[in-house]
């Protein structure tokens, strides 16, 4: 079963881990351009640095692993 929820501020860094596990082709489709792990770190740092301005909705499987 897949569930959807907003990550809590303390969980926002999980999003970076999820993104880094994706293929370059998947990331290019998601962002619209090729993105490096360093760029992902920069994006996630900005999200973590301003949690009240950023809401990340994720899909999780039954083990609470992000799948989308």
Helices and strands as residue ranges (DSSP letters): E 3-6, G 9-11, H 13-20, H 24-31, H 37-49, G 51-53, E 57-60
